[in-house]
Amino acid sequence: MNAKKKKVLFITGFVVLAFLGIISYRIYDNVSANKERAIKGSQGRGAAVETGVVTRRDITPTLTFSANLEPLWNADISPKVDGRVDKLYVDEGDTVTAGMIIGVLDTNELAAQVMQAEGNLLSNQASLEQAELDLSRAQALANQGAVSAQSLDTARTKRDLAIGQVRSAEGNVVLLQARLDNANIIAPRSGIVLKRYIQAGSYAKAGAQIVSIADVSSLLGKATLGESELSEIAVGLQVKIIVNALQDKEYIGTITRISPAATLPARTFTAEITIPNTSGILKPGLFSKIVIPGTVHKNALVVPESALVMREDQKTVYVVTNENKVQQRVLKLGYVGEGWAEVLAGLNDGERIVIAGQNKLKDGSTITAPSGKEGGN
């Protein structure tokens, strides 16, 4: 009974394996036939692509940089003396003019010190007058031989000391009066108040920030350029500024300064672009894009940017041969932008290249340019 079961199982397994083998062979045979038909069909048809002829044209390179807009001038205004801020006349956003009093410190203590110094000066001036009178009497008596030379010298010394005390008192009055005058906080230039750091009633030390004032009649954008880009710009060149926060509105600025030396180790240069802001719409801190037009490249050999194909880290194009096959060729490129790529080496005038449909190709593929799809540059 066991032997009979084993025989049945063996026969069943053999039949199943044979059936699976037949199915696998049929699948392999169908796949191979389909591949052969596809190869024969592609050899007869060729890949449908769009081609164009390499030509020449003038191109204007554009350099694009990102920058935050900065005030033309900005400074934190501070009191020159210590004191409690009695009054502060400005707030954030207010406009100020040069020489305007924007705040006042409490002057009661300073005023009292000035009065005390003036009183001390008067006292010293009186002492000087008395010393001069004493010296005059001693001189008269000395001429008559009534006093000794030592007494005359003592009177002269007292007079000289009195002169020194008067000058010291005068200097003290001037110093304290200057401190009193410096209790007024003055705006050094016209502009707007960007920030107010303290409120009236706060005690401020000399040099402490009270307000920040900026001149925003013009704003600055700073672009960082590499060595190779330096030749494309010059002071006085007009550039375009695009401000994202203002619905990409465009403004015109002028390059007003280029750093005279490179910043190491990156060897970069900074170009300052001045943007007029008479309307006051532009605000410091806004993000902008600076577009600088470069030198026009006359009669440059170009290909559409869409024709470029990356192969590892190289940029290539597919060149069409006389047999309607393609040859992948490595290019040396110059400026690439605005839909065009400047070819420095790798192509010649009049050569035909693939400008669309490259994803279907490999080096040596046969192509067909559909009717009406023979492009041009």
Buried (B, 14 or more C-beta within 10 A) or exposed (E): EEEEEEEEEEEEEEEEEEEEEEEEEEEEEEEEEEEEEEEEEEEEEBBEBBBBBBBEEEBEBBBEBEBEBBBBBBBBBBBBBBBBBBEBEBEEEBEBEEEBEBBBBBBEBBBEBBEEBBEBBEEBBEBBEEBBEBBEEBEEBBEEEEBEEEBBEBBBEBBEEBBEBBEEBBEBBEEBBEBBBBBBBBBEBBBBBBEBBBEEEEEBEEEBBBBBBBBBBBBBBBBBBEEEBBEBBEEEBEBBBBBEEBEEEEBEBBBBEBBEEBEEEEEBBEBBBBBEBEEEEBBBEBEBBBBBBBEEBEEBBBBBBBBBBEEEEEBBBBBBEEEBBBBBBEBEBBBBBEEBBBBEEBBEEEBBBBBBBBEEBEEEBBBEBEEEBEBEB
